[in-house]
Amino acid sequence: MIITLIVAWIIFLILWKLVKTTIKTAVTFAAIVVLLYFGFGITPQDILHKISEITQKFSQTPVRN
């Protein structure tokens, strides 16, 4: 019983750290998007469009052996 509680506590701590990290990343990303929007007029759609352009460019790049 005690070992089960210890394992459950360790899993809880790992998941808690994961949730905290995810929230921090989401808040940071949101802050960057808001800064780009209000500071430079770059919309989230502009960012997604540029990301899709970059991924298409990399997928078309030939691989050297």
N, CA, C and O atoms as a DFTB+ gen file, in Angstrom:
260 C
 N C O
     1  1       0.821      -1.199       0.000
     2  2       0.000       0.000       0.000
     3  2       0.862       1.258       0.000
     4  3       0.578       2.204      -0.735
     5  1       1.894       1.276       0.804
     6  2       2.751       2.463       0.890
     7  2       3.526       2.651      -0.410
     8  3       3.700       3.779      -0.870
     9  1       3.989       1.557      -1.000
    10  2       4.731       1.651      -2.262
    11  2       3.816       2.201      -3.362
    12  3       4.246       3.001      -4.192
    13  1       2.573       1.772      -3.358
    14  2       1.608       2.276      -4.334
    15  2       1.420       3.772      -4.181
    16  3       1.370       4.491      -5.179
    17  1       1.315       4.252      -2.962
    18  2       1.168       5.685      -2.725
    19  2       2.412       6.460      -3.151
    20  3       2.304       7.563      -3.688
    21  1       3.574       5.896      -2.917
    22  2       4.826       6.560      -3.313
    23  2       4.899       6.660      -4.833
    24  3       5.244       7.709      -5.377
    25  1       4.573       5.565      -5.516
    26  2       4.595       5.576      -6.979
    27  2       3.556       6.566      -7.518
    28  3       3.836       7.316      -8.453
    29  1       2.366       6.565      -6.928
    30  2       1.328       7.513      -7.353
    31  2       1.783       8.954      -7.130
    32  3       1.526       9.818      -7.968
    33  1       2.453       9.218      -6.016
    34  2       2.943      10.569      -5.726
    35  2       4.005      10.988      -6.740
    36  3       4.006      12.129      -7.202
    37  1       4.904      10.075      -7.086
    38  2       5.947      10.382      -8.073
    39  2       5.314      10.674      -9.435
    40  3       5.721      11.614     -10.118
    41  1       4.333       9.882      -9.826
    42  2       3.648      10.119     -11.095
    43  2       2.918      11.458     -11.064
    44  3       2.933      12.202     -12.044
    45  1       2.285      11.759      -9.942
    46  2       1.603      13.045      -9.799
    47  2       2.583      14.196      -9.952
    48  3       2.284      15.167     -10.648
    49  1       3.741      14.109      -9.320
    50  2       4.738      15.179      -9.416
    51  2       5.234      15.353     -10.853
    52  3       5.413      16.478     -11.320
    53  1       5.451      14.252     -11.541
    54  2       5.904      14.331     -12.929
    55  2       4.838      14.999     -13.794
    56  3       5.147      15.873     -14.604
    57  1       3.589      14.586     -13.621
    58  2       2.511      15.195     -14.397
    59  2       2.325      16.668     -14.051
    60  3       2.046      17.484     -14.930
    61  1       2.478      17.009     -12.774
    62  2       2.350      18.406     -12.355
    63  2       3.421      19.275     -13.022
    64  3       3.130      20.379     -13.483
    65  1       4.671      18.771     -13.073
    66  2       5.744      19.511     -13.729
    67  2       5.455      19.661     -15.220
    68  3       5.733      20.706     -15.809
    69  1       4.903      18.625     -15.822
    70  2       4.557      18.675     -17.236
    71  2       3.484      19.723     -17.506
    72  3       3.575      20.480     -18.473
    73  1       2.478      19.763     -16.657
    74  2       1.401      20.753     -16.815
    75  2       1.947      22.169     -16.633
    76  3       1.601      23.065     -17.402
    77  1       2.793      22.381     -15.626
    78  2       3.370      23.705     -15.397
    79  2       4.208      24.155     -16.593
    80  3       4.126      25.308     -17.015
    81  1       5.006      23.249     -17.131
    82  2       5.834      23.578     -18.282
    83  2       4.974      23.904     -19.494
    84  3       5.268      24.841     -20.236
    85  1       3.911      23.131     -19.694
    86  2       3.013      23.373     -20.818
    87  2       2.339      24.733     -20.696
    88  3       2.223      25.460     -21.683
    89  1       1.902      25.073     -19.513
    90  2       1.247      26.372     -19.305
    91  2       2.232      27.508     -19.529
    92  3       1.892      28.507     -20.164
    93  1       3.455      27.368     -19.012
    94  2       4.461      28.415     -19.212
    95  2       4.759      28.605     -20.700
    96  3       4.893      29.734     -21.172
    97  1       4.862      27.498     -21.435
    98  2       5.130      27.589     -22.860
    99  2       3.972      28.262     -23.592
   100  3       4.194      29.098     -24.468
   101  1       2.743      27.906     -23.238
   102  2       1.573      28.504     -23.879
   103  2       1.496      29.998     -23.593
   104  3       1.181      30.782     -24.488
   105  1       1.778      30.402     -22.360
   106  2       1.736      31.823     -22.006
   107  2       2.844      32.583     -22.737
   108  3       2.619      33.695     -23.215
   109  1       4.019      32.003     -22.826
   110  2       5.124      32.641     -23.535
   111  2       4.787      32.815     -25.014
   112  3       5.009      33.877     -25.595
   113  1       4.247      31.752     -25.611
   114  2       3.864      31.825     -27.023
   115  2       2.787      32.885     -27.244
   116  3       2.855      33.652     -28.205
   117  1       1.806      32.927     -26.366
   118  2       0.738      33.921     -26.487
   119  2       1.302      35.340     -26.343
   120  3       0.893      36.247     -27.067
   121  1       2.228      35.526     -25.420
   122  2       2.837      36.848     -25.236
   123  2       3.612      37.272     -26.482
   124  3       3.575      38.439     -26.874
   125  1       4.307      36.330     -27.098
   126  2       5.060      36.651     -28.318
   127  2       4.106      37.034     -29.443
   128  3       4.353      37.997     -30.169
   129  1       3.012      36.280     -29.588
   130  2       2.040      36.577     -30.642
   131  2       1.406      37.946     -30.416
   132  3       1.239      38.712     -31.365
   133  1       1.049      38.262     -29.168
   134  2       0.455      39.570     -28.864
   135  2       1.462      40.683     -29.120
   136  3       1.102      41.730     -29.660
   137  1       2.711      40.471     -28.740
   138  2       3.755      41.473     -28.981
   139  2       3.942      41.709     -30.474
   140  3       4.047      42.855     -30.911
   141  1       3.983      40.645     -31.252
   142  2       4.126      40.801     -32.700
   143  2       2.925      41.525     -33.306
   144  3       3.072      42.339     -34.218
   145  1       1.745      41.220     -32.791
   146  2       0.540      41.837     -33.334
   147  2       0.484      43.333     -33.025
   148  3       0.277      44.152     -33.920
   149  1       0.666      43.676     -31.765
   150  2       0.552      45.087     -31.387
   151  2       1.808      45.894     -31.719
   152  3       1.725      47.092     -31.989
   153  1       2.955      45.247     -31.699
   154  2       4.192      45.970     -31.976
   155  2       4.474      46.156     -33.450
   156  3       4.961      47.206     -33.871
   157  1       4.164      45.124     -34.245
   158  2       4.545      45.174     -35.652
   159  2       3.376      44.940     -36.611
   160  3       3.559      45.018     -37.826
   161  1       2.195      44.660     -36.098
   162  2       1.040      44.433     -36.955
   163  2       1.029      43.072     -37.629
   164  3       0.337      42.873     -38.627
   165  1       1.789      42.145     -37.090
   166  2       1.845      40.791     -37.657
   167  2       0.748      39.954     -37.002
   168  3       0.732      39.788     -35.783
   169  1      -0.159      39.434     -37.809
   170  2      -1.281      38.663     -37.279
   171  2      -0.897      37.202     -37.090
   172  3       0.075      36.739     -37.687
   173  1      -1.636      36.475     -36.275
   174  2      -1.376      35.032     -36.135
   175  2      -1.478      34.292     -37.473
   176  3      -0.755      33.322     -37.701
   177  1      -2.368      34.746     -38.353
   178  2      -2.479      34.122     -39.670
   179  2      -1.193      34.317     -40.478
   180  3      -0.769      33.415     -41.200
   181  1      -0.575      35.493     -40.355
   182  2       0.699      35.748     -41.030
   183  2       1.770      34.789     -40.526
   184  3       2.564      34.268     -41.309
   185  1       1.788      34.561     -39.226
   186  2       2.777      33.658     -38.628
   187  2       2.565      32.234     -39.136
   188  3       3.519      31.566     -39.535
   189  1       1.312      31.769     -39.123
   190  2       1.023      30.411     -39.601
   191  2       1.348      30.267     -41.078
   192  3       1.841      29.223     -41.505
   193  1       1.078      31.294     -41.856
   194  2       1.394      31.251     -43.284
   195  2       2.906      31.139     -43.489
   196  3       3.360      30.359     -44.326
   197  1       3.672      31.898     -42.747
   198  2       5.131      31.850     -42.878
   199  2       5.678      30.486     -42.448
   200  3       6.597      29.955     -43.072
   201  1       5.106      29.925     -41.378
   202  2       5.540      28.605     -40.922
   203  2       5.255      27.554     -41.990
   204  3       6.088      26.685     -42.247
   205  1       4.076      27.635     -42.613
   206  2       3.757      26.665     -43.669
   207  2       4.679      26.840     -44.868
   208  3       5.061      25.851     -45.492
   209  1       5.045      28.078     -45.205
   210  2       6.002      28.315     -46.292
   211  2       7.356      27.684     -45.980
   212  3       7.974      27.060     -46.842
   213  1       7.809      27.853     -44.738
   214  2       9.119      27.313     -44.348
   215  2       9.104      25.790     -44.393
   216  3      10.056      25.175     -44.871
   217  1       8.023      25.174     -43.895
   218  2       7.967      23.704     -43.911
   219  2       7.896      23.168     -45.336
   220  3       8.474      22.120     -45.625
   221  1       7.199      23.864     -46.229
   222  2       7.168      23.441     -47.632
   223  2       8.546      23.578     -48.260
   224  3       8.963      22.731     -49.050
   225  1       9.244      24.636     -47.909
   226  2      10.588      24.856     -48.455
   227  2      11.526      23.735     -48.017
   228  3      12.311      23.232     -48.821
   229  1      11.447      23.339     -46.736
   230  2      12.304      22.265     -46.247
   231  2      11.923      20.924     -46.850
   232  3      12.797      20.091     -47.092
   233  1      10.633      20.694     -47.099
   234  2      10.221      19.415     -47.667
   235  2      10.632      19.289     -49.123
   236  3      10.736      18.173     -49.634
   237  1      10.869      20.407     -49.807
   238  2      11.288      20.381     -51.202
   239  2      12.799      20.384     -51.356
   240  3      13.302      20.206     -52.466
   241  1      13.529      20.581     -50.281
   242  2      14.980      20.609     -50.333
   243  2      15.502      19.184     -50.499
   244  3      15.148      18.305     -49.714
   245  1      16.352      18.939     -51.524
   246  2      16.882      17.584     -51.711
   247  2      17.866      17.219     -50.592
   248  3      18.571      18.075     -50.059
   249  1      17.891      15.955     -50.262
   250  2      18.786      15.452     -49.227
   251  2      20.084      14.998     -49.884
   252  3      20.071      14.239     -50.853
   253  1      21.204      15.472     -49.343
   254  2      22.516      15.075     -49.878
   255  2      23.004      13.821     -49.182
   256  3      22.829      13.653     -47.975
   257  1      23.611      12.952     -49.951
   258  2      24.182      11.714     -49.371
   259  2      25.661      11.825     -49.228
   260  3      26.309      10.888     -48.762
